[in-house]
């Protein structure tokens, strides 16, 4: 099973330092790792997560993020994703373009879960993704 993390979950895990948000994300990661499932995200997520450390010239953080993302399945926004993106935007015009890119990338690799903390995305139906949900809804045991 493939589980897609939206950018905000990585921010909770690595940047925010808020245990109330990081704790559930850590539990999800343990559940995924223990079950043999794979964690997926997009190259858009990588780009978004690098903005803050690059803006602040935090080269060590940039290197650390790049190393961490090498362990994940990264989906690039290619021509196939562009067609899926167009379908998402055509069916769900209120979904913002970056969110539609994320959803298209998750659909491209047929993720079982798309996890986010964005209420606007939780519950949307996208062909190729079984369930879009709040990260707090993911079953961890």
N, CA, C and O of each residue as an XYZ file, in Angstrom:
564
protein
N       0.849     -1.180      0.000
C       0.000      0.000      0.000
C       0.890      1.237      0.000
O       1.924      1.274      0.667
N       0.476      2.241     -0.753
C       1.204      3.505     -0.815
C       0.430      4.581     -0.063
O      -0.781      4.732     -0.227
N       1.157      5.321      0.763
C       0.570      6.401      1.552
C       1.280      7.693      1.156
O       2.496      7.814      1.305
N       0.514      8.651      0.655
C       1.056      9.930      0.202
C       0.956     10.948      1.330
O      -0.108     11.127      1.922
N       2.071     11.615      1.624
C       2.089     12.705      2.604
C       2.077     14.036      1.875
O       2.914     14.283      1.007
N       1.132     14.890      2.227
C       1.127     16.275      1.783
C       2.240     17.013      2.532
O       2.696     16.560      3.582
N       2.661     18.127      1.996
C       3.804     18.864      2.545
C       3.660     19.175      4.025
O       4.633     19.079      4.772
N       2.462     19.547      4.461
C       2.290     19.990      5.847
C       2.704     18.918      6.851
O       3.121     19.257      7.958
N       2.603     17.650      6.504
C       2.980     16.604      7.457
C       4.487     16.579      7.689
O       4.938     16.313      8.804
N       5.259     16.850      6.659
C       6.714     16.929      6.834
C       7.090     18.150      7.667
O       8.027     18.101      8.464
N       6.368     19.226      7.481
C       6.620     20.431      8.282
C       6.357     20.135      9.753
O       7.147     20.527     10.612
N       5.258     19.449     10.054
C       4.960     19.093     11.444
C       6.058     18.218     12.021
O       6.456     18.381     13.174
N       6.538     17.300     11.221
C       7.517     16.326     11.672
C       8.886     16.952     11.881
O       9.558     16.639     12.864
N       9.309     17.819     10.991
C      10.693     18.282     10.988
C      10.900     19.730     11.389
O      12.001     20.090     11.807
N       9.890     20.567     11.280
C      10.139     21.989     11.484
C       9.392     22.605     12.646
O       9.941     23.446     13.358
N       8.173     22.212     12.847
C       7.324     22.946     13.766
C       7.667     22.726     15.231
O       7.552     23.649     16.037
N       8.082     21.528     15.584
C       8.385     21.244     16.972
C       7.157     21.144     17.857
O       7.276     21.217     19.080
N       5.993     20.980     17.278
C       4.744     20.877     18.019
C       4.407     19.396     18.196
O       4.003     18.733     17.241
N       4.572     18.884     19.404
C       4.371     17.456     19.665
C       2.946     17.005     19.364
O       2.731     15.847     19.005
N       1.976     17.895     19.502
C       0.589     17.502     19.234
C       0.369     17.195     17.761
O      -0.542     16.445     17.410
N       1.189     17.763     16.908
C       1.100     17.468     15.471
C       2.150     16.449     15.045
O       1.865     15.566     14.237
N       3.348     16.564     15.577
C       4.428     15.655     15.187
C       4.166     14.237     15.677
O       4.490     13.276     14.978
N       3.591     14.091     16.856
C       3.344     12.767     17.426
C       2.504     11.873     16.537
O       2.906     10.743     16.262
N       1.344     12.340     16.072
C       0.546     11.507     15.176
C       1.267     11.161     13.861
O       1.113     10.058     13.338
N       2.048     12.105     13.338
C       2.784     11.835     12.101
C       3.833     10.757     12.357
O       4.016      9.865     11.528
N       4.523     10.827     13.491
C       5.506      9.793     13.835
C       4.841      8.421     13.974
O       5.406      7.415     13.546
N       3.656      8.376     14.566
C       2.935      7.106     14.694
C       2.561      6.543     13.324
O       2.633      5.332     13.112
N       2.174      7.392     12.414
C       1.863      6.950     11.057
C       3.112      6.365     10.405
O       3.054      5.304      9.783
N       4.236      7.055     10.548
C       5.476      6.557      9.958
C       5.859      5.192     10.516
O       6.301      4.318      9.770
N       5.692      5.007     11.814
C       5.991      3.692     12.414
C       5.046      2.629     11.862
O       5.469      1.512     11.565
N       3.771      2.974     11.727
C       2.792      2.019     11.193
C       3.123      1.650      9.751
O       3.042      0.483      9.369
N       3.490      2.637      8.960
C       3.845      2.385      7.563
C       5.083      1.498      7.493
O       5.110      0.514      6.755
N       6.103      1.853      8.263
C       7.348      1.084      8.256
C       7.163     -0.335      8.742
O       7.781     -1.259      8.213
N       6.319     -0.523      9.745
C       6.099     -1.844     10.311
C       5.261     -2.754      9.439
O       5.288     -3.973      9.605
N       4.514     -2.172      8.509
C       3.620     -2.980      7.676
C       4.189     -3.244      6.288
O       3.609     -4.000      5.510
N       5.310     -2.629      5.982
C       5.882     -2.795      4.643
C       5.263     -1.881      3.604
O       5.569     -1.996      2.417
N       4.395     -0.973      4.035
C       3.812     -0.001      3.121
C       4.880      1.022      2.735
O       5.932      1.094      3.371
N       4.615      1.801      1.713
C       5.611      2.787      1.301
C       5.064      4.209      1.429
O       3.884      4.479      1.210
N       5.978      5.094      1.792
C       5.657      6.511      1.932
C       5.997      7.202      0.621
O       7.084      7.031      0.070
N       5.045      7.983      0.136
C       5.162      8.646     -1.157
C       4.899     10.130     -0.969
O       4.072     10.525     -0.147
N       5.601     10.943     -1.731
C       5.279     12.356     -1.834
C       5.746     12.831     -3.198
O       6.233     12.033     -4.000
N       5.605     14.104     -3.465
C       5.963     14.617     -4.787
C       7.204     15.489     -4.718
O       7.649     15.902     -3.647
N       7.746     15.754     -5.894
C       8.871     16.670     -5.964
C       8.427     18.086     -5.588
O       9.251     18.902     -5.174
N       7.139     18.381     -5.727
C       6.620     19.671     -5.251
C       6.822     19.785     -3.744
O       7.228     20.838     -3.252
N       6.544     18.716     -3.011
C       6.758     18.720     -1.559
C       8.220     19.013     -1.246
O       8.523     19.832     -0.379
N       9.115     18.350     -1.946
C      10.541     18.593     -1.719
C      10.858     20.065     -1.948
O      11.536     20.688     -1.130
N      10.380     20.619     -3.042
C      10.622     22.039     -3.315
C      10.063     22.937     -2.227
O      10.718     23.883     -1.791
N       8.848     22.635     -1.792
C       8.226     23.471     -0.756
C       8.999     23.389      0.565
O       9.162     24.392      1.260
N       9.465     22.203      0.899
C      10.137     22.030      2.191
C      11.531     22.684      2.191
O      12.057     23.025      3.250
N      12.118     22.854      1.010
C      13.449     23.468      0.922
C      13.436     24.993      0.969
O      14.477     25.611      1.194
N      12.279     25.605      0.761
C      12.210     27.071      0.697
C      12.731     27.719      1.975
O      13.604     28.584      1.917
N      12.210     27.314      3.116
C      12.576     27.959      4.386
C      14.080     27.849      4.676
O      14.714     28.871      4.935
N      14.668     26.657      4.643
C      16.109     26.603      4.929
C      16.954     27.324      3.882
O      17.998     27.883      4.215
N      16.522     27.320      2.632
C      17.288     28.058      1.612
C      17.182     29.560      1.833
O      18.163     30.288      1.683
N      15.996     30.017      2.187
C      15.799     31.445      2.450
C      16.693     31.906      3.599
O      17.186     33.034      3.598
N      16.895     31.025      4.576
C      17.690     31.371      5.752
C      19.136     30.890      5.664
O      19.861     30.904      6.659
N      19.552     30.465      4.478
C      20.926     29.984      4.242
C      21.328     28.884      5.220
O      22.453     28.861      5.717
N      20.396     27.977      5.488
C      20.644     26.852      6.386
C      21.070     25.635      5.560
O      20.282     24.719      5.324
N      22.324     25.649      5.131
C      22.818     24.619      4.228
C      22.756     23.219      4.834
O      22.476     22.252      4.125
N      23.013     23.102      6.130
C      22.940     21.784      6.777
C      21.515     21.230      6.724
O      21.324     20.036      6.494
N      20.528     22.076      6.933
C      19.138     21.636      6.874
C      18.766     21.230      5.451
O      18.052     20.247      5.253
N      19.246     21.980      4.459
C      18.981     21.625      3.060
C      19.541     20.237      2.769
O      18.848     19.397      2.194
N      20.781     19.993      3.157
C      21.396     18.675      2.933
C      20.630     17.575      3.665
O      20.414     16.494      3.117
N      20.223     17.851      4.898
C      19.486     16.851      5.674
C      18.150     16.514      5.007
O      17.773     15.345      4.931
N      17.440     17.524      4.528
C      16.170     17.279      3.849
C      16.381     16.472      2.575
O      15.635     15.533      2.297
N      17.392     16.837      1.807
C      17.656     16.104      0.568
C      17.964     14.636      0.860
O      17.530     13.752      0.122
N      18.708     14.378      1.927
C      19.006     12.993      2.319
C      17.739     12.264      2.750
O      17.527     11.116      2.360
N      16.907     12.905      3.537
C      15.667     12.270      4.004
C      14.747     11.926      2.845
O      14.127     10.862      2.837
N      14.655     12.815      1.872
C      13.762     12.584      0.746
C      14.270     11.491     -0.188
O      13.489     10.936     -0.960
N      15.551     11.173     -0.136
C      16.070     10.075     -0.949
C      15.498      8.736     -0.509
O      15.483      7.784     -1.289
N      15.029      8.650      0.729
C      14.472      7.399      1.255
C      13.005      7.210      0.893
O      12.427      6.159      1.171
N      12.406      8.212      0.281
C      10.983      8.173     -0.051
C      10.801      7.926     -1.546
O      11.722      8.097     -2.344
N       9.599      7.525     -1.891
C       9.242      7.482     -3.303
C       8.771      8.886     -3.673
O       7.754      9.365     -3.173
N       9.525      9.535     -4.555
C       9.181     10.882     -5.012
C       8.550     10.796     -6.390
O       9.113     10.186     -7.299
N       7.401     11.395     -6.543
C       6.696     11.402     -7.818
C       6.934     12.757     -8.476
O       6.658     13.802     -7.887
N       7.444     12.725     -9.689
C       7.677     13.960    -10.439
C       6.420     14.370    -11.185
O       5.624     13.530    -11.603
N       6.260     15.653    -11.341
C       5.127     16.187    -12.099
C       5.496     16.146    -13.583
O       6.091     17.080    -14.119
N       5.129     15.046    -14.227
C       5.455     14.836    -15.634
C       4.190     15.001    -16.489
O       3.162     15.470    -16.000
N       4.273     14.619    -17.747
C       3.134     14.784    -18.651
C       1.922     13.968    -18.183
O       0.784     14.422    -18.304
N       2.166     12.761    -17.647
C       1.063     11.953    -17.136
C       0.379     12.618    -15.959
O      -0.847     12.616    -15.855
N       1.184     13.191    -15.071
C       0.608     13.920    -13.930
C      -0.114     15.178    -14.397
O      -1.123     15.570    -13.813
N       0.399     15.806    -15.445
C      -0.248     17.023    -15.950
C      -1.672     16.720    -16.419
O      -2.585     17.513    -16.190
N      -1.857     15.578    -17.074
C      -3.206     15.207    -17.522
C      -4.103     14.923    -16.321
O      -5.266     15.324    -16.310
N      -3.575     14.238    -15.315
C      -4.361     13.984    -14.103
C      -4.686     15.293    -13.383
O      -5.798     15.477    -12.889
N      -3.712     16.196    -13.326
C      -3.899     17.522    -12.742
C      -5.065     18.248    -13.423
O      -5.929     18.819    -12.759
N      -5.070     18.216    -14.751
C      -6.138     18.892    -15.505
C      -7.500     18.290    -15.161
O      -8.495     19.007    -15.046
N      -7.534     16.971    -14.998
C      -8.789     16.330    -14.620
C      -9.263     16.761    -13.241
O     -10.452     16.999    -13.028
N      -8.322     16.861    -12.305
C      -8.680     17.305    -10.948
C      -9.213     18.727    -10.999
O     -10.250     19.027    -10.406
N      -8.513     19.598    -11.700
C      -8.934     21.007    -11.765
C     -10.254     21.165    -12.503
O     -11.055     22.035    -12.160
N     -10.492     20.329    -13.519
C     -11.741     20.414    -14.276
C     -12.922     19.962    -13.420
O     -13.994     20.566    -13.471
N     -12.728     18.901    -12.633
C     -13.822     18.371    -11.812
C     -13.998     19.126    -10.507
O     -15.107     19.238     -9.985
N     -12.874     19.652     -9.976
C     -12.892     20.311     -8.660
C     -12.256     21.699     -8.781
O     -11.139     21.902     -8.306
N     -12.945     22.649     -9.404
C     -12.322     23.948     -9.689
C     -11.911     24.749     -8.452
O     -11.113     25.680     -8.563
N     -12.435     24.405     -7.289
C     -12.058     25.153     -6.080
C     -10.725     24.672     -5.492
O     -10.167     25.319     -4.607
N     -10.222     23.543     -5.981
C      -8.932     23.033     -5.503
C      -7.829     23.898     -6.111
O      -7.778     24.093     -7.326
N      -6.956     24.410     -5.259
C      -5.853     25.258     -5.727
C      -4.866     24.423     -6.554
O      -4.743     23.213     -6.362
N      -4.175     25.089     -7.467
C      -3.256     24.393     -8.379
C      -2.202     23.559     -7.640
O      -2.009     22.401     -8.009
N      -1.508     24.080     -6.616
C      -0.517     23.232     -5.937
C      -1.141     21.986     -5.306
O      -0.535     20.914     -5.312
N      -2.339     22.126     -4.767
C      -3.023     20.968     -4.180
C      -3.418     19.971     -5.264
O      -3.330     18.761     -5.055
N      -3.848     20.465     -6.406
C      -4.199     19.581     -7.517
C      -2.966     18.846     -8.032
O      -3.065     17.691     -8.445
N      -1.816     19.494     -8.013
C      -0.567     18.818     -8.397
C      -0.292     17.672     -7.430
O       0.042     16.565     -7.852
N      -0.431     17.936     -6.139
C      -0.201     16.888     -5.142
C      -1.159     15.714     -5.364
O      -0.738     14.557     -5.362
N      -2.421     16.009     -5.552
C      -3.416     14.960     -5.769
C      -3.124     14.179     -7.048
O      -3.275     12.957     -7.075
N      -2.711     14.870     -8.100
C      -2.380     14.202     -9.359
C      -1.181     13.277     -9.189
O      -1.168     12.173     -9.733
N      -0.185     13.716     -8.446
C       0.991     12.872     -8.209
C       0.604     11.622     -7.415
O       1.091     10.529     -7.704
N      -0.262     11.780     -6.423
C      -0.728     10.631     -5.647
C      -1.525      9.676     -6.531
O      -1.387      8.458     -6.416
N      -2.352     10.222     -7.405
C      -3.150      9.394     -8.306
C      -2.267      8.666     -9.318
O      -2.540      7.525     -9.690
N      -1.227      9.328     -9.746
C      -0.321      8.754    -10.754
C       0.247      7.408    -10.303
O       0.412      6.495    -11.112
N       0.548      7.293     -9.001
C       1.133      6.047     -8.481
C       0.109      5.235     -7.684
O       0.468      4.304     -6.964
N      -1.161      5.597     -7.820
C      -2.282      4.870     -7.225
C      -2.116      4.649     -5.710
O      -2.005      3.518     -5.235
N      -2.103      5.746     -4.987
C      -1.969      5.695     -3.535
C      -3.284      5.270     -2.882
O      -4.370      5.659     -3.313
N      -3.156      4.483     -1.858
C      -4.333      4.101     -1.078
C      -4.801      5.277     -0.231
O      -6.001      5.496     -0.068
N      -3.853      6.028      0.304
C      -4.165      7.168      1.178
C      -3.439      8.410      0.692
O      -2.279      8.347      0.285
N      -4.132      9.534      0.739
C      -3.545     10.864      0.586
C      -3.797     11.545      1.919
O      -4.936     11.885      2.239
N      -2.740     11.748      2.699
C      -2.896     12.317      4.037
C      -2.475     13.778      4.060
O      -1.447     14.155      3.498
N      -3.277     14.579      4.712
C      -3.073     16.021      4.756
C      -3.652     16.567      6.059
O      -4.296     15.841      6.816
N      -3.421     17.825      6.303
C      -4.131     18.515      7.372
C      -4.984     19.641      6.784
O      -5.521     20.476      7.512
N      -5.097     19.645      5.474
C      -5.869     20.657      4.775
C      -7.318     20.188      4.686
O      -7.623     19.267      3.928
N      -8.199     20.802      5.439
C      -9.603     20.390      5.480
C     -10.269     20.424      4.105
O     -11.191     19.655      3.833
N      -9.793     21.323      3.245
C     -10.383     21.427      1.907
C     -10.115     20.176      1.065
O     -10.864     19.892      0.130
N      -9.059     19.432      1.385
C      -8.707     18.249      0.593
C      -9.242     16.961      1.200
O      -9.448     15.976      0.491
N      -9.463     16.968      2.490
C      -9.962     15.778      3.162
C     -11.349     15.434      2.631
O     -12.264     16.257      2.666
N     -11.486     14.222      2.144
C     -12.774     13.768      1.649
C     -13.014     13.987      0.166
O     -14.032     13.529     -0.354
N     -12.110     14.677     -0.543
C     -12.320     14.823     -1.983
C     -12.113     13.463     -2.649
O     -11.396     12.608     -2.130
N     -12.740     13.280     -3.787
C     -12.626     12.016     -4.522
C     -11.820     12.260     -5.783
O     -12.197     13.059     -6.640
N     -10.698     11.552     -5.879
C      -9.811     11.667     -7.025
C      -9.557     10.262     -7.566
O      -9.053      9.408     -6.837
N      -9.892     10.010     -8.816
C      -9.595      8.691     -9.381
C      -8.105      8.373     -9.241
O      -7.253      9.200     -9.568
N      -7.804      7.184     -8.758
C      -6.418      6.784     -8.545
C      -5.978      6.899     -7.098
O      -4.914      6.398     -6.733
N      -6.786      7.554     -6.267
C      -6.510      7.665     -4.837
C      -7.722      7.098     -4.109
O      -8.850      7.555     -4.296
N      -7.470      6.094     -3.276
C      -8.597      5.470     -2.586
C      -9.249      6.396     -1.566
O     -10.474      6.448     -1.460
N      -8.417      7.133     -0.810
C      -8.992      7.974      0.244
C      -8.115      9.191      0.504
O      -6.910      9.061      0.718
N      -8.715     10.357      0.486
C      -8.065     11.611      0.880
C      -8.599     11.946      2.264
O      -9.806     12.099      2.448
N      -7.701     12.059      3.236
C      -8.171     12.214      4.604
C      -7.188     13.024      5.430
O      -6.029     13.213      5.061
N      -7.689     13.489      6.550
C      -6.839     14.100      7.556
C      -5.866     13.037      8.074
O      -6.219     11.867      8.221
N      -4.658     13.465      8.342
C      -3.673     12.520      8.880
C      -4.131     11.931     10.207
O      -3.657     10.866     10.603
N      -5.040     12.602     10.897
C      -5.541     12.094     12.172
C      -6.518     10.928     11.981
O      -6.855     10.236     12.941
N      -6.967     10.715     10.750
C      -7.896      9.616     10.460
C      -7.195      8.331     10.067
O      -7.844      7.294      9.935
N      -5.893      8.375      9.877
C      -5.170      7.177      9.412
C      -5.105      6.142     10.529
O      -4.717      6.471     11.650
N      -5.479      4.892     10.242
C      -5.457      3.855     11.289
C      -4.017      3.424     11.612
O      -3.283      2.968     10.736
N      -3.639      3.575     12.859
C      -2.252      3.266     13.245
C      -2.154      2.078     14.202
O      -1.134      1.936     14.877
N      -3.125      1.261     14.282
C      -2.946      0.100     15.138
C      -4.173     -0.482     15.542
O      -4.175     -1.474     16.271
